[in-house]
Amino acid sequence: MGALWENFLVSERQKYLHYHQQWVRTIFWRTYQQGIDYIEESDGSFRAFEFKWNPNAKARFSQTFLQSYSPAQTDILHGDNFEPFVGI
């Protein structure tokens, strides 16, 4: 179910960005130990997102990523808070 959730969020986000003419670079970041589900870069600023089907699931952002890129925003998206991300 988690993979379907990720696919839904990424595809809906891409549609939202296209319809609102917001051009961002999308990145998937991974090390051997950990990854980040979805990253947007715009004007040198990074926004990182983790997707969890279960609202109670634990999620962490890689310290390596946080220290290297200093994202302007990090969010964990789940069924209770995803609507603004996809424009609902």
Beta strands, then each sheet from edge to edge (+ up, - down):
strand 1: 25-30
strand 2: 35-42
strand 3: 45-51
strand 4: 73-77
sheet 1: 1+ 2- 3+ 4+
end
